[in-house]
């Protein structure tokens, strides 16, 4: 098992309920394949540059522990999900 941190930026155009459901989907996926250590909701923030003509995004940081093969699957799901503007998954140093 390895420790990871993922940040996802979802569209601010989604209403709060849809945004919460989207993040909940990813939390469920992570819990099914590992354990969540912490979730940090940063809320709505202005983007440094427009992404898909959007000026703001909702930031969420999730720290989790999983098998080393899982982050590739998580990244695949991020890429095919509507409403996700940017994501990043990094392995935490031991």
Residue pairs with C-beta under 8 A, 6 or more apart in sequence:
1 34
1 65
1 66
1 67
2 65
2 66
2 67
2 68
2 91
2 92
3 37
3 63
3 64
3 65
3 91
3 92
3 94
4 63
4 64
4 65
4 66
4 71
4 89
4 90
4 91
4 92
5 61
5 62
5 63
5 64
5 89
5 90
5 92
6 61
6 62
6 64
6 71
6 74
6 87
6 88
6 89
6 90
7 59
7 60
7 61
7 62
7 87
7 88
8 23
8 26
8 59
8 60
8 62
8 78
8 84
8 86
8 87
8 88
9 47
9 51
9 57
9 58
9 59
9 84
9 85
9 86
9 87
10 19
10 22
10 23
10 57
10 58
10 60
10 83
10 84
10 85
11 19
11 52
11 54
11 57
11 58
11 83
11 84
11 85
12 44
12 54
12 55
12 56
12 57
12 58
13 54
14 22
14 58
14 83
18 83
19 58
19 83
22 81
22 83
22 84
23 41
23 60
25 81
26 62
26 74
26 77
26 78
27 36
27 39
27 62
29 74
29 77
30 36
30 62
30 64
30 66
30 74
33 66
33 67
33 70
33 73
33 74
34 64
34 65
34 66
34 67
34 70
35 64
35 65
35 66
36 62
36 63
36 64
37 63
37 64
37 65
38 62
38 63
39 60
39 61
39 62
39 63
40 60
40 61
40 62
40 63
41 59
41 60
42 58
42 59
42 60
42 61
43 58
43 59
44 56
44 57
44 58
44 59
45 56
45 57
45 58
45 59
46 55
46 56
47 54
47 55
47 56
47 57
47 85
51 57
51 85
51 86
52 85
54 85
57 85
57 86
63 92
71 89
71 91
74 89
75 87
75 89
78 84
78 87
79 87
